[in-house]
Amino acid sequence: GQRMMAILRQKNGKPLAFERQAVIIYAAVNGYLGRVPALQVGEFEQKFLDHLDAHRPEVLDSIRKAKDIASQTDGELKLQLQKFIEIHGWA
């Protein structure tokens, strides 16, 4: 509950784009935030989005264009979440 509330909070005047919201909500509902302390969810969110921007911007582009997480994108998103969580010690 606390983690979901944390990801749903947006900064005033700076709403996240659909594709950025989608990947964070995807991470939460699929259990990837399970080991992330509730107080670090905001940090996870920003760092993971930065990670995708730097390493797999096509994932965000695909979601933005399709307005959905297609099966190919789903597989890459899972892979990137697993890598990111391991790198940052939340595995």
PyMOL CGO cylinders between C-alpha atoms (Angstrom):
from pymol import cmd
from pymol.cgo import CYLINDER

trace = [
    CYLINDER, 0.00, 0.00, 0.00, 2.69, 2.53, 0.96, 0.3, 1, 1, 1, 1, 1, 1,
    CYLINDER, 2.69, 2.53, 0.96, 4.75, 1.83, -2.14, 0.3, 1, 1, 1, 1, 1, 1,
    CYLINDER, 4.75, 1.83, -2.14, 1.75, 2.19, -4.43, 0.3, 1, 1, 1, 1, 1, 1,
    CYLINDER, 1.75, 2.19, -4.43, 0.80, 5.49, -2.79, 0.3, 1, 1, 1, 1, 1, 1,
    CYLINDER, 0.80, 5.49, -2.79, 4.38, 6.71, -3.22, 0.3, 1, 1, 1, 1, 1, 1,
    CYLINDER, 4.38, 6.71, -3.22, 4.44, 5.99, -6.95, 0.3, 1, 1, 1, 1, 1, 1,
    CYLINDER, 4.44, 5.99, -6.95, 1.07, 7.63, -7.49, 0.3, 1, 1, 1, 1, 1, 1,
    CYLINDER, 1.07, 7.63, -7.49, 2.23, 10.94, -5.99, 0.3, 1, 1, 1, 1, 1, 1,
    CYLINDER, 2.23, 10.94, -5.99, 3.42, 13.38, -8.62, 0.3, 1, 1, 1, 1, 1, 1,
    CYLINDER, 3.42, 13.38, -8.62, 5.26, 16.62, -8.15, 0.3, 1, 1, 1, 1, 1, 1,
    CYLINDER, 5.26, 16.62, -8.15, 3.06, 19.69, -8.44, 0.3, 1, 1, 1, 1, 1, 1,
    CYLINDER, 3.06, 19.69, -8.44, 3.17, 21.06, -11.96, 0.3, 1, 1, 1, 1, 1, 1,
    CYLINDER, 3.17, 21.06, -11.96, 5.34, 18.18, -13.21, 0.3, 1, 1, 1, 1, 1, 1,
    CYLINDER, 5.34, 18.18, -13.21, 3.12, 15.24, -14.11, 0.3, 1, 1, 1, 1, 1, 1,
    CYLINDER, 3.12, 15.24, -14.11, 4.86, 12.20, -15.57, 0.3, 1, 1, 1, 1, 1, 1,
    CYLINDER, 4.86, 12.20, -15.57, 4.22, 11.29, -19.19, 0.3, 1, 1, 1, 1, 1, 1,
    CYLINDER, 4.22, 11.29, -19.19, 1.99, 8.24, -19.72, 0.3, 1, 1, 1, 1, 1, 1,
    CYLINDER, 1.99, 8.24, -19.72, 4.84, 5.90, -20.69, 0.3, 1, 1, 1, 1, 1, 1,
    CYLINDER, 4.84, 5.90, -20.69, 6.87, 6.89, -17.62, 0.3, 1, 1, 1, 1, 1, 1,
    CYLINDER, 6.87, 6.89, -17.62, 3.87, 6.34, -15.32, 0.3, 1, 1, 1, 1, 1, 1,
    CYLINDER, 3.87, 6.34, -15.32, 3.16, 3.01, -17.02, 0.3, 1, 1, 1, 1, 1, 1,
    CYLINDER, 3.16, 3.01, -17.02, 6.60, 1.49, -16.36, 0.3, 1, 1, 1, 1, 1, 1,
    CYLINDER, 6.60, 1.49, -16.36, 6.58, 2.54, -12.69, 0.3, 1, 1, 1, 1, 1, 1,
    CYLINDER, 6.58, 2.54, -12.69, 3.07, 1.20, -12.11, 0.3, 1, 1, 1, 1, 1, 1,
    CYLINDER, 3.07, 1.20, -12.11, 4.09, -1.98, -13.99, 0.3, 1, 1, 1, 1, 1, 1,
    CYLINDER, 4.09, -1.98, -13.99, 7.06, -2.39, -11.62, 0.3, 1, 1, 1, 1, 1, 1,
    CYLINDER, 7.06, -2.39, -11.62, 4.81, -1.97, -8.59, 0.3, 1, 1, 1, 1, 1, 1,
    CYLINDER, 4.81, -1.97, -8.59, 1.97, -4.29, -9.59, 0.3, 1, 1, 1, 1, 1, 1,
    CYLINDER, 1.97, -4.29, -9.59, 4.41, -6.99, -10.73, 0.3, 1, 1, 1, 1, 1, 1,
    CYLINDER, 4.41, -6.99, -10.73, 6.30, -7.10, -7.42, 0.3, 1, 1, 1, 1, 1, 1,
    CYLINDER, 6.30, -7.10, -7.42, 9.53, -5.37, -8.44, 0.3, 1, 1, 1, 1, 1, 1,
    CYLINDER, 9.53, -5.37, -8.44, 9.21, -2.85, -5.60, 0.3, 1, 1, 1, 1, 1, 1,
    CYLINDER, 9.21, -2.85, -5.60, 8.82, -5.55, -2.96, 0.3, 1, 1, 1, 1, 1, 1,
    CYLINDER, 8.82, -5.55, -2.96, 12.30, -5.09, -1.53, 0.3, 1, 1, 1, 1, 1, 1,
    CYLINDER, 12.30, -5.09, -1.53, 12.52, -1.35, -2.05, 0.3, 1, 1, 1, 1, 1, 1,
    CYLINDER, 12.52, -1.35, -2.05, 11.87, 0.45, 1.26, 0.3, 1, 1, 1, 1, 1, 1,
    CYLINDER, 11.87, 0.45, 1.26, 8.79, 2.68, 1.00, 0.3, 1, 1, 1, 1, 1, 1,
    CYLINDER, 8.79, 2.68, 1.00, 10.89, 5.77, 1.70, 0.3, 1, 1, 1, 1, 1, 1,
    CYLINDER, 10.89, 5.77, 1.70, 13.14, 4.93, -1.28, 0.3, 1, 1, 1, 1, 1, 1,
    CYLINDER, 13.14, 4.93, -1.28, 10.38, 4.43, -3.86, 0.3, 1, 1, 1, 1, 1, 1,
    CYLINDER, 10.38, 4.43, -3.86, 10.82, 7.97, -5.20, 0.3, 1, 1, 1, 1, 1, 1,
    CYLINDER, 10.82, 7.97, -5.20, 14.54, 7.33, -5.62, 0.3, 1, 1, 1, 1, 1, 1,
    CYLINDER, 14.54, 7.33, -5.62, 13.82, 4.01, -7.36, 0.3, 1, 1, 1, 1, 1, 1,
    CYLINDER, 13.82, 4.01, -7.36, 11.36, 5.72, -9.68, 0.3, 1, 1, 1, 1, 1, 1,
    CYLINDER, 11.36, 5.72, -9.68, 13.76, 8.47, -10.76, 0.3, 1, 1, 1, 1, 1, 1,
    CYLINDER, 13.76, 8.47, -10.76, 16.79, 6.21, -11.10, 0.3, 1, 1, 1, 1, 1, 1,
    CYLINDER, 16.79, 6.21, -11.10, 14.90, 3.55, -13.06, 0.3, 1, 1, 1, 1, 1, 1,
    CYLINDER, 14.90, 3.55, -13.06, 13.49, 6.11, -15.48, 0.3, 1, 1, 1, 1, 1, 1,
    CYLINDER, 13.49, 6.11, -15.48, 17.01, 7.55, -15.89, 0.3, 1, 1, 1, 1, 1, 1,
    CYLINDER, 17.01, 7.55, -15.89, 18.27, 3.99, -16.51, 0.3, 1, 1, 1, 1, 1, 1,
    CYLINDER, 18.27, 3.99, -16.51, 15.70, 3.44, -19.26, 0.3, 1, 1, 1, 1, 1, 1,
    CYLINDER, 15.70, 3.44, -19.26, 16.47, 6.84, -20.81, 0.3, 1, 1, 1, 1, 1, 1,
    CYLINDER, 16.47, 6.84, -20.81, 20.16, 5.97, -20.93, 0.3, 1, 1, 1, 1, 1, 1,
    CYLINDER, 20.16, 5.97, -20.93, 20.08, 2.28, -21.87, 0.3, 1, 1, 1, 1, 1, 1,
    CYLINDER, 20.08, 2.28, -21.87, 16.72, 1.40, -23.44, 0.3, 1, 1, 1, 1, 1, 1,
    CYLINDER, 16.72, 1.40, -23.44, 14.84, 4.53, -24.57, 0.3, 1, 1, 1, 1, 1, 1,
    CYLINDER, 14.84, 4.53, -24.57, 13.06, 2.40, -27.17, 0.3, 1, 1, 1, 1, 1, 1,
    CYLINDER, 13.06, 2.40, -27.17, 11.06, 0.77, -24.37, 0.3, 1, 1, 1, 1, 1, 1,
    CYLINDER, 11.06, 0.77, -24.37, 9.53, 4.12, -23.41, 0.3, 1, 1, 1, 1, 1, 1,
    CYLINDER, 9.53, 4.12, -23.41, 9.08, 5.06, -27.09, 0.3, 1, 1, 1, 1, 1, 1,
    CYLINDER, 9.08, 5.06, -27.09, 7.22, 1.82, -27.79, 0.3, 1, 1, 1, 1, 1, 1,
    CYLINDER, 7.22, 1.82, -27.79, 4.85, 2.33, -24.85, 0.3, 1, 1, 1, 1, 1, 1,
    CYLINDER, 4.85, 2.33, -24.85, 4.25, 5.96, -25.81, 0.3, 1, 1, 1, 1, 1, 1,
    CYLINDER, 4.25, 5.96, -25.81, 3.41, 5.07, -29.41, 0.3, 1, 1, 1, 1, 1, 1,
    CYLINDER, 3.41, 5.07, -29.41, 1.27, 1.99, -28.64, 0.3, 1, 1, 1, 1, 1, 1,
    CYLINDER, 1.27, 1.99, -28.64, -0.32, 3.36, -25.43, 0.3, 1, 1, 1, 1, 1, 1,
    CYLINDER, -0.32, 3.36, -25.43, 0.22, -0.18, -24.17, 0.3, 1, 1, 1, 1, 1, 1,
    CYLINDER, 0.22, -0.18, -24.17, 2.99, -2.54, -23.07, 0.3, 1, 1, 1, 1, 1, 1,
    CYLINDER, 2.99, -2.54, -23.07, 3.25, -5.00, -25.98, 0.3, 1, 1, 1, 1, 1, 1,
    CYLINDER, 3.25, -5.00, -25.98, 4.64, -8.50, -25.41, 0.3, 1, 1, 1, 1, 1, 1,
    CYLINDER, 4.64, -8.50, -25.41, 8.07, -7.66, -26.86, 0.3, 1, 1, 1, 1, 1, 1,
    CYLINDER, 8.07, -7.66, -26.86, 8.27, -4.51, -24.73, 0.3, 1, 1, 1, 1, 1, 1,
    CYLINDER, 8.27, -4.51, -24.73, 7.07, -6.50, -21.72, 0.3, 1, 1, 1, 1, 1, 1,
    CYLINDER, 7.07, -6.50, -21.72, 10.01, -8.90, -22.01, 0.3, 1, 1, 1, 1, 1, 1,
    CYLINDER, 10.01, -8.90, -22.01, 12.55, -6.09, -22.32, 0.3, 1, 1, 1, 1, 1, 1,
    CYLINDER, 12.55, -6.09, -22.32, 10.97, -4.17, -19.45, 0.3, 1, 1, 1, 1, 1, 1,
    CYLINDER, 10.97, -4.17, -19.45, 11.19, -7.24, -17.19, 0.3, 1, 1, 1, 1, 1, 1,
    CYLINDER, 11.19, -7.24, -17.19, 14.84, -7.71, -18.14, 0.3, 1, 1, 1, 1, 1, 1,
    CYLINDER, 14.84, -7.71, -18.14, 15.68, -4.06, -17.44, 0.3, 1, 1, 1, 1, 1, 1,
    CYLINDER, 15.68, -4.06, -17.44, 13.86, -4.12, -14.10, 0.3, 1, 1, 1, 1, 1, 1,
    CYLINDER, 13.86, -4.12, -14.10, 15.74, -7.26, -13.03, 0.3, 1, 1, 1, 1, 1, 1,
    CYLINDER, 15.74, -7.26, -13.03, 19.11, -5.77, -14.04, 0.3, 1, 1, 1, 1, 1, 1,
    CYLINDER, 19.11, -5.77, -14.04, 18.36, -2.45, -12.37, 0.3, 1, 1, 1, 1, 1, 1,
    CYLINDER, 18.36, -2.45, -12.37, 17.24, -4.05, -9.10, 0.3, 1, 1, 1, 1, 1, 1,
    CYLINDER, 17.24, -4.05, -9.10, 20.34, -6.26, -8.96, 0.3, 1, 1, 1, 1, 1, 1,
    CYLINDER, 20.34, -6.26, -8.96, 22.69, -3.34, -9.72, 0.3, 1, 1, 1, 1, 1, 1,
    CYLINDER, 22.69, -3.34, -9.72, 21.15, -1.22, -6.95, 0.3, 1, 1, 1, 1, 1, 1,
    CYLINDER, 21.15, -1.22, -6.95, 21.04, -3.96, -4.31, 0.3, 1, 1, 1, 1, 1, 1,
    CYLINDER, 21.04, -3.96, -4.31, 17.27, -4.33, -4.07, 0.3, 1, 1, 1, 1, 1, 1,
    CYLINDER, 17.27, -4.33, -4.07, 17.31, -7.95, -5.29, 0.3, 1, 1, 1, 1, 1, 1,
]
cmd.load_cgo(trace, "trace")
